[in-house]
Amino acid sequence: MSDSRYPEGFVQPHKQAHSIDAWRVFRIMAEFVDGFETMTFLGPSVAIFGSTNQHPKEPKYYDLAETIAKKIVAKGFGIITGGGPGIMECANQGAQKAQGRSCGLCIKLPSEPRPNPYIDPKYELNFRYFFVRKVMFVRYAQAFVVLPGGFGTLDELFEALTLIQTGKIHYFPVYLVGKEYWKGMLDWLKQTVLAQGNIKQSDFDLIHLTDDPDEIANGIEKHYRKTKSLENF
């Protein structure tokens, strides 16, 4: 007998699909609980994003990530990264060299078999789900610093901008580092996306483009002193 809930010829879900999905909720809840319990005690911190490439064509950004992390730590903030290699590793290393809090929100990926070695063990979290990890970044970071990277970096950048733009979270500073790298994207946003009315000119006020570590650290400190907020929603 056919099930009237489904169109004719539709392959019905496996009998165990419902129970499997229901139990998956508990795994998701467990990741949220672990994340909240750890991040609540991290203190004011800044998320730094960037490429996982361990053999960069532009090594200057890797040195810049370490320098920015040190400058931010000197202002009293911890550093949060995705816990992987490349730019994230440099940021965590900078945090430890400056004797600051170094947090890694790691994700289980075939290309990243283990977290980088510069994460404080008590601030190392390992996630199965990207969306749970993204909540931790967005909720607990007092600013985003986005260096050159790929799809994952762009995902985090536009997620934050969308949530700020739509008022779903409180405003926090978003810095783009790498004027040469981001120029093409920003030109496209202005010449195509803005020109066709899909964003507003004021939306560009959400983005701060700079390669100056002191400007970044000072701007983040100024914003935090003004808001004194440890959570963004």
Long-range contacts (C-beta under 8 A, 24 or more apart in sequence): 27-128, 28-129, 28-132, 31-127, 31-128, 31-129, 31-132, 32-132, 32-135, 34-125, 35-105, 35-125, 35-127, 35-132, 35-133, 35-135, 35-136, 38-122, 38-123, 38-125, 39-103, 39-125, 39-136, 39-139, 39-140, 40-140, 42-78, 42-80, 42-101, 42-103, 42-123, 42-140, 43-77, 43-78, 43-101, 43-230, 44-76, 44-77, 44-78, 44-142, 44-224, 44-230, 45-77, 45-78, 45-79, 45-80, 45-101, 45-103, 45-140, 45-141, 45-142, 46-72, 46-77, 46-78, 46-79, 46-80, 46-141, 46-142, 46-143, 46-144, 46-145, 46-220, 47-80, 47-81, 47-137, 47-141, 47-143, 47-144, 47-145, 47-156, 48-79, 48-80, 48-81, 48-87, 48-88, 48-91, 48-145, 48-147, 49-81, 49-82, 49-87, 49-88, 49-144, 49-145, 49-146, 49-147, 49-149, 49-152, 49-153, 49-156, 49-157, 50-86, 50-87, 50-88, 50-91, 50-146, 50-147, 50-148, 50-149, 50-153, 51-86, 51-87, 51-147, 51-148, 51-149, 51-150, 51-153, 52-82, 52-84, 52-85, 52-86, 52-87, 52-88, 52-111, 52-112, 52-149, 52-150, 52-152, 53-85, 53-86, 54-85, 54-86, 56-86, 58-148, 58-181, 61-87, 61-147, 61-148, 61-177, 61-178, 61-181, 62-86, 62-87, 62-90, 63-90, 64-147, 64-177, 64-211, 64-213, 65-90, 65-91, 65-94, 65-147, 65-177, 66-90, 66-91, 66-93, 66-94, 66-97, 67-94, 67-213, 68-94, 68-145, 68-177, 68-213, 68-216, 68-217, 69-93, 69-94, 69-95, 69-98, 69-100, 70-94, 70-95, 70-97, 70-98, 71-213, 71-214, 71-216, 71-217, 72-100, 72-145, 72-216, 72-217, 72-220, 73-98, 73-99, 73-100, 73-101, 74-98, 74-217, 75-217, 75-218, 75-220, 75-221, 76-221, 77-142, 77-220, 77-221, 77-224, 78-102, 78-103, 78-123, 79-103, 80-104, 80-105, 80-136, 80-137, 80-140, 80-141, 81-105, 81-116, 81-119, 82-106, 82-107, 82-133, 82-152, 83-107, 83-112, 83-115, 83-116, 83-119, 83-124, 83-125, 84-109, 84-112, 84-115, 84-116, 85-112, 85-116, 87-147, 87-148, 87-149, 88-116, 89-116, 89-117, 89-118, 92-116, 92-118, 92-119, 93-118, 96-120, 105-133, 105-136, 105-137, 107-133, 134-159, 138-163, 138-169, 138-232, 138-233, 139-169, 139-231, 139-232, 139-233, 140-230, 140-231, 140-232, 141-172, 141-232, 142-172, 142-220, 142-223, 142-224, 142-229, 142-230, 143-172, 143-173, 143-174, 143-175, 143-219, 143-220, 143-223, 144-172, 144-173, 144-174, 144-175, 145-175, 145-177, 145-216, 146-174, 146-175, 146-176, 146-177, 147-177, 147-178, 148-177, 148-178, 148-181, 148-182, 161-203, 161-206, 161-207, 163-233, 164-206, 165-203, 165-206, 168-233, 169-232, 169-233, 170-227, 170-229, 170-232, 170-233, 171-206, 172-223, 172-232, 173-208, 173-219, 173-220, 173-223, 174-206, 174-207, 174-208, 175-208, 175-209, 175-210, 175-216, 175-219, 176-207, 176-208, 176-209, 176-210, 177-210, 177-211, 177-216, 178-211, 179-209, 179-210, 179-211, 182-209
